[in-house]
Each structure stands twice: as structure tokens, then as C-alpha cells.
Amino acid sequence: MALAWTWAAGRAVGQELPAGVAVGLFLFVWSIYLADRLIDVARCPDWGAVPERLRFGRRYRTWFRGALWMSLAGTAWLAVGLPGEILLRVAITAPGVLIYFALFVQPVFGRKLLGKEFAIGFFCTLPIWVAYGWLREFSVLLPFYAGLISCNCLVIASREQDLDRRVDPGAATAWWPSLDRDVTRLLLVLLALLAAMALARSLPGYDDGTRVFLGAQGISAVALLVLHTRAMQLSAERVRSLADLCLLVPVLLFSQPGQPSTKHLRNHACWFDTGKAEVQPLAAEGEALVVNSE
């Protein structure tokens, strides 16, 4: 999921995601998932009524540990060949992952800090920054993306509230009694904001990639809203699986032929002046690039 949105964000702003960076991000995010599952298994206080995913983790925790170390080793090996600017962003991000575990997963102060679902939303934006750096479009796209991921976590938490009360006192249901009703409101607010932003960005000056990315978030939010309204008719495991499936919309949209990619960058001309590049639109599509090195 994180890799899908990172790839889609690059397509939206005309950047390609290098294969080495993509594999490295996948292994790193997967190692975080494996570590989180292993800690959940180790800390589970009651095995009487836990979901199958925790039982699966308990049954195959040796394999989970092996996969975790292999993922970390693969990430380190791939990092050697990464460009320096990406390595710098990785070095800045890595301590944040440790802080996340120390506050929300394996607390060092005795109990988990509240608000894990919102922290996950923020941390899911970091792979995009690591892969591409900071671009102007991200100031609009990433806050909505963080909100969408948080809503995904809250939809799952709302359905698993009975389980969380027994095994996860730091979950949203432990401190948010009106969560079920408020998740609906949050998704409606998110959809309204996305619609307003998509309308604003349909004005001249914004490219198709940005609109498609906002549209993907809107479709995912609608899917989560529908799932949340029907959640009690489904098992908690089914809701978790479908909630994550709702976030794979960008793969469908950006994989369609003719969708925005780096080819829209060819519609700009670059002038280099004393080592500084300026990008200006060409008068007509297909016109040759003009390079002035004076």
C-alpha cells in the first residue's frame, strides 16, 4: 500500500520511482510491519479471543523473525547504491521510526501514547518524501493522504473495538467513545475537502497528475465510507482486509494508458543561467527543448 501511493505520487508530479528505491522502500516498510506483528504477539495478554492474524504470527514467529532480519539486510544492501540525497533523507527518517515504536508500539514509559492511528497517517507520507524530496505539490497532496491513511486505521479500529479493549489499551476505542459515529464524519469532511481542492485544481495551471492523485484519494475515501457503514455485517478480519484493499485505487488509476507520467516534463523548456535552472512552459507541445548555457 505505501509503495503504491509512493509510486502514484511520483507519477502525479512527473517523477519516476527507481527500481532500487522501490524495492528498498518495500523491504523497509515490510520490516516495520513484521516488527509490529512480532511485538503484538509478544505482548498479547489474552489468547482466548484474538484474531487469526495474531495466531498466525504466533504460530510462525520464527519465520517472521527470519523475514525481518532478511528485510533489514536487504534494505541495508540496497541503501549502499542509493544517491546521497536519498540516503540523507533515510538517515533523517530512521530515528522517527524508532520514536514511533517507543511511543506507540513498545512504550518506554509504561503505556502506549494515544493517537497511534494519526501517527501512522503521518509516517506513511515519509516514503514519498524520501523517494522524491519536497516538491510544491506535496504541500497539498500529502496532508490529504495522511488523513486518508488515518481514516483507514480508524475504520479498522472501530470494527475491532471489542478486541482492542482486551489486548490493546492504546487503541482509539479506549479513549474515543464516539469513534464509530465520528469516523463517518471524518470521512465526509475529508471528501468535502478533497472535492473542494479538486475543483480548485481544475483551474488552469494545474496538471492532470495532481487531479488524478486527488481523485484516487477521493475514491478510496468513498470506499472506506461505504465499508464503514456496512462494517458490522462483516467480520473484523474481513473489514481489515477490505479497508486495505480500498487504498489500492492509485494502482488502478495510474496504471491506465495515457495517465500522467514523466512525459509531461517534456512540455517544458530549461534555461541554465550560472548553474541555476528555470523551467518555463513551451508555446506548443512537441516543440524542441531550448537550452541556453550562457
Summary of the structure (lengths in Angstrom):
residues: 294
radius of gyration: 21.3
end to end distance: 45.7
largest distance: 74.5
contacts: 857
relative contact order: 0.12
helix: 70%
strand: 4%
